[in-house]
Amino acid sequence: MTGEFIVEVADERHLRLAEVICAEMESSARARGTGIAKRSPDYIRQKMKERKAIIATTRQGAWAGFCYIESWSHGKYVANSGLIVSPEFRKSGLARLIKRKIFNLSRQRYPEAKIFGLTTGLAVMKINSELGYEPVVYSELTQDEAFWEGCKNCVNYEILMNKERKNCLCTAMLYDPAEKKENSAKPRFDFVKKIIPLQRLLNIKKIKFLGNGTKEKQDVEKY
């Protein structure tokens, strides 16, 4: 089904789609009960103008998916943010295709930057591991205050702050180009072999932070 889409770097041709993309981001976050840093249509348009976003459209020109690049700590860290797929095209493989495209664009635009993500979703962890990300502790992420401000909309923000930003339900994953270059012969993180311990870790976090009677509403990729 992914052959039905055009997945490319967004530009001025796509400015008209900013409103619908923002609306779906907000609707999706509200339905999941989780927080993604809220962005305005103007912010999304600026990313398109700067060619720091990937957009997927149907052959007929309808919006299908989107993701953009944010940089932190003066370009030393990069996050692929706001990944969203139109509800009618979910489970089509489109999210994986967009993730690969935005990762490659990030490597082109910021070749020396560390690329990172925060997620509670095993599916997202699998895609990230295929791209070369590895799980890390929170201290290895950017400490830029502007980044952590984006967590304020999340229902788990209190947990993050109580843990002094050292832990939360999300798993942190990082791609470090310098480390990859230094250890080119090092085996890639094998997600398939680690999926059971990762699932166990997520379950332990949920019980520890939320309690036995509380269930996290949905998996979320925040960055």
Secondary structure, 3 states (H helix, E strand, C coil): CHHHEEEEECCHHHHHHHHHHHHHHHHHHHHHCCCCCCCCHHHHHHHHHCCCEEEEEECCCCEEEEEEEEEECCCCEEEEEEEEECHHHCCCCHHHHHHHHHHHHHHHHCCCCEEEEEECCHHHHHHHHHHCCEEECHHHCCCCHHHHHHHHHCCCHHHHHHCCCCCCCCEEEEECHHHHHHCCCCCCCCHHHHHHHHHHHHHHHHHHHHCCCCCCCCCCECC
